[in-house]
Amino acid sequence: MNIYQKEDNYEHVDNSLIYSSTNVPGPGCNKEEFDSCPSHMCKCINSCLISSCDCIGISYNYDKFLSLISYDKLINECNDFCNCKLCQNRVVQLGPRIGLGISHCDKGYGLFTNNPIKKGQFICEYAGEIIDTIEAKKRAQFDNKNYIFVINEHFSNCIKTTIIDNTYIGNIGRYINHSCQPNCAVIPVRVNSFIPRLAIFSLKDIKINEEITYNYGIDNSLPITNTSKTKCLCKTDVCRGYLPSKMGLF
C-alpha cells in the first residue's frame, strides 16, 4: 500500500495562512543556493546501489520499506537530474504521509495520525519561507509561537545555517507541537537544492490517534541553558517546564 501522496492534499485550518507544500524563498534567501541542484547526480538505470550511486554514499539512507536507517547520516536523495526514476533513495520527495489530521488539543492545534506509523518512516516536512539571520532576528521579536526553525549543520570546514519560518506560509508541519520526549525527529534531507528540506521522521512506532511531536530544542540529556518564557505543555515525565528559546540559535 502506498502511504505517501505525491500531491500534498492537506490545507490550513486558518484561511488567512498561505499553504505551500515545500519551501519558498523569503527575505534574505540565497536564491542561487535555492535554485542550484546538488552536484550529486547518479547514472543508475534502475535500482540504485551503494557500489554505483553517487547520491547514496557509503551506506543506504533507507531500507527496502523506505524507512530511515540512520538518524545521523548526511542524506542526499536522488534528484530530478538522476537517471533513475523509481528507487530506494527517494522518500521525502514522495510527499507527506496519508492519514494525517489537524485537531484541537490542549496546546491549541496539533498534528495526529489516523494510521499506525512504523519507526523510521517519513511523515512530512517542515516547509515555509527560507530567510536569513537578519530577517529571523527581526521576526523573532514579534513571533512568540516558535514557528521559526533554525538548524545548524556542522561540516568539516564550516557550519551551514538554514532558517525556515512558516508563520504565514507553510505546510502541515507548522502544527506539530514540541515534546520533551518526542516520537519524531527533524532530519535535513537534500533533494533538488543545496538548501535542505527539514524532514520529520518517526523515532519509534506511533499508534493511531497519537499526536506527532518533536523536540524544538536540543537533546534532553544536556542541562537547561536556553529556555523561553513559554510554558511547555507536553506533560511528559522529563518535561523541562518551558519551551526552548530560539533567540540563542542565530
C-alpha positions in Angstrom: 0.0 0.0 0.0 1.3 3.5 -0.9 1.5 5.5 2.3 2.6 8.8 0.6 0.9 11.2 -1.6 2.9 12.9 -4.4 0.5 15.8 -4.4 0.1 17.4 -1.0 -3.6 17.5 -0.4 -3.6 19.0 3.1 -4.6 22.5 3.9 -4.5 25.0 6.7 -7.3 25.3 9.3 -6.8 29.1 9.2 -7.8 30.6 5.8 -5.5 33.6 6.5 -2.4 31.4 6.0 -0.9 30.5 2.7 -0.4 26.8 2.1 2.9 25.8 0.5 3.8 22.1 0.2 7.6 22.9 0.2 10.0 25.7 0.9 9.7 29.1 -0.8 12.4 31.8 -0.9 11.8 34.6 1.6 13.7 37.8 2.6 17.4 37.2 2.7 17.2 33.8 1.0 20.2 33.0 -1.2 18.4 32.4 -4.5 21.5 31.0 -6.2 21.7 28.3 -3.5 17.9 27.8 -3.5 17.8 27.2 -7.3 21.0 25.2 -7.6 20.8 21.4 -7.8 23.3 19.4 -5.7 26.3 18.2 -7.5 25.5 14.6 -6.8 23.7 13.0 -9.8 23.7 9.3 -10.2 23.8 7.4 -13.5 22.0 4.4 -12.2 19.4 3.0 -14.6 17.1 1.1 -12.3 17.8 0.3 -8.7 20.5 2.5 -7.0 23.3 0.5 -5.4 26.0 1.6 -3.0 28.6 0.5 -5.4 27.3 2.7 -8.2 25.1 5.5 -6.8 26.9 8.8 -6.0 23.8 10.1 -4.2 23.6 7.3 -1.6 27.3 7.4 -0.5 28.9 4.6 1.6 25.6 3.3 3.1 21.9 3.2 2.3 19.7 6.1 3.5 16.5 4.0 3.6 15.7 0.3 3.9 13.6 -1.7 1.4 10.4 -0.5 3.3 11.6 3.2 2.8 12.3 3.6 6.5 15.2 5.8 7.7 18.2 3.7 8.6 20.4 6.2 10.4 19.3 9.5 12.1 22.9 10.8 12.0 23.8 10.4 8.3 24.0 13.2 5.8 21.2 12.4 3.4 21.1 13.2 -0.3 18.2 11.8 -2.2 18.3 11.1 -5.9 17.1 14.2 -7.7 15.4 15.2 -10.9 18.7 15.0 -12.9 19.4 11.4 -11.9 18.8 8.7 -14.5 16.9 6.5 -12.0 13.2 7.3 -11.7 11.9 4.9 -9.0 14.5 3.8 -6.5 15.0 3.1 -2.8 16.7 6.5 -2.4 13.5 8.6 -3.0 11.3 9.2 0.1 11.0 12.8 1.2 10.2 13.9 -2.4 7.2 11.5 -2.5 5.2 13.9 -0.4 3.7 13.6 3.1 2.0 10.5 4.5 -1.6 10.0 4.0 -3.8 9.9 7.1 -2.5 12.9 8.9 -5.0 15.3 10.6 -5.0 18.6 12.3 -7.0 18.6 15.5 -7.7 20.8 18.6 -5.7 19.9 21.7 -4.7 21.5 25.0 -1.8 23.2 23.1 -4.1 24.8 20.5 -3.8 22.7 17.3 -1.8 19.5 16.9 -1.0 17.0 14.2 -2.3 13.5 14.7 -2.2 10.3 12.7 -5.2 8.2 11.6 -2.9 5.3 10.6 -0.1 3.5 12.5 3.4 4.7 11.8 6.5 2.5 12.0 9.8 3.6 13.4 11.9 5.4 10.8 9.1 6.3 8.4 8.8 9.8 6.9 5.8 11.8 8.0 6.1 15.3 6.4 8.5 18.1 6.0 8.6 21.4 7.9 8.1 23.8 5.0 8.0 27.6 4.9 9.9 30.7 3.9 13.7 30.4 3.7 15.0 33.6 5.4 18.4 34.8 6.6 19.6 35.6 10.1 18.8 39.3 9.9 15.2 38.7 9.0 14.9 35.9 11.6 16.0 38.2 14.4 13.6 40.8 13.2 10.7 38.4 13.1 11.6 36.7 16.4 10.8 39.9 18.3 7.2 39.6 17.3 6.8 35.8 16.9 6.1 34.1 20.2 4.7 30.9 18.7 8.0 29.2 17.8 7.3 29.0 14.1 10.9 30.0 13.2 13.0 26.9 12.8 16.8 27.1 12.9 19.1 24.2 12.0 22.9 24.3 12.1 24.7 21.6 10.2 28.4 21.1 11.1 30.6 20.2 8.2 34.4 19.7 8.3 35.2 23.3 7.2 32.0 25.3 8.0 28.7 25.5 9.8 25.7 25.8 7.5 22.6 27.5 9.0 19.2 27.1 7.5 16.3 29.1 8.8 12.7 28.4 7.9 9.7 30.4 9.0 6.2 29.0 8.4 4.3 31.6 10.4 2.4 32.8 7.4 3.4 30.5 4.5 4.0 26.8 5.1 2.5 23.3 5.3 1.1 21.0 7.9 4.5 20.8 9.6 3.7 24.0 11.4 1.0 22.2 13.5 3.5 19.7 15.1 3.9 20.6 18.8 7.0 20.3 20.9 7.6 17.5 23.4 10.5 17.0 25.8 10.0 13.3 25.0 9.1 13.3 21.3 8.2 10.5 18.9 9.8 12.2 15.9 12.9 13.9 14.8 13.8 16.5 12.2 16.4 15.4 9.7 17.9 17.7 6.9 17.5 16.0 3.5 18.7 17.4 0.2 16.8 16.6 -3.0 16.9 19.2 -5.7 18.6 22.1 -3.9 21.7 22.8 -1.8 19.2 24.1 0.9 17.9 21.1 2.8 14.4 20.1 3.4 13.6 19.6 7.1 12.1 16.1 7.0 10.3 14.7 10.0 10.8 11.0 10.7 9.4 8.8 13.4 11.7 7.8 16.3 9.5 4.9 17.3 6.3 3.2 16.4 3.3 5.6 16.6 -0.2 4.4 17.3 -3.5 5.5 15.6 -4.7 8.9 17.0 -1.4 9.6 18.7 0.0 13.1 18.4 3.0 13.8 16.2 5.7 15.6 18.2 9.4 16.6 18.0 11.8 18.5 20.3 12.0 22.2 19.3 15.4 22.4 21.0 18.4 20.2 21.9 18.9 16.8 23.5 17.3 16.4 26.9 20.5 14.9 28.3 22.0 18.4 28.2 21.5 21.0 31.0 18.8 23.6 30.7 20.7 26.7 29.3 18.4 28.1 26.7 14.7 28.2 27.5 12.0 30.7 26.7 9.3 32.1 28.9 6.6 30.0 27.2 5.5 27.1 29.4 5.7 23.6 28.0 2.5 21.6 27.9 3.9 18.2 26.8 3.2 16.6 30.3 5.9 14.0 29.9 8.0 12.7 32.8 11.0 14.5 31.5 9.3 17.9 30.8 11.6 20.8 31.3 8.8 23.2 32.1 9.4 25.7 29.3 9.9 25.6 25.6 13.4 26.0 24.1 14.3 29.5 23.2 15.1 30.3 19.5 17.0 33.5 20.3 20.3 31.8 21.0 20.3 29.9 17.8 21.0 32.7 15.3 
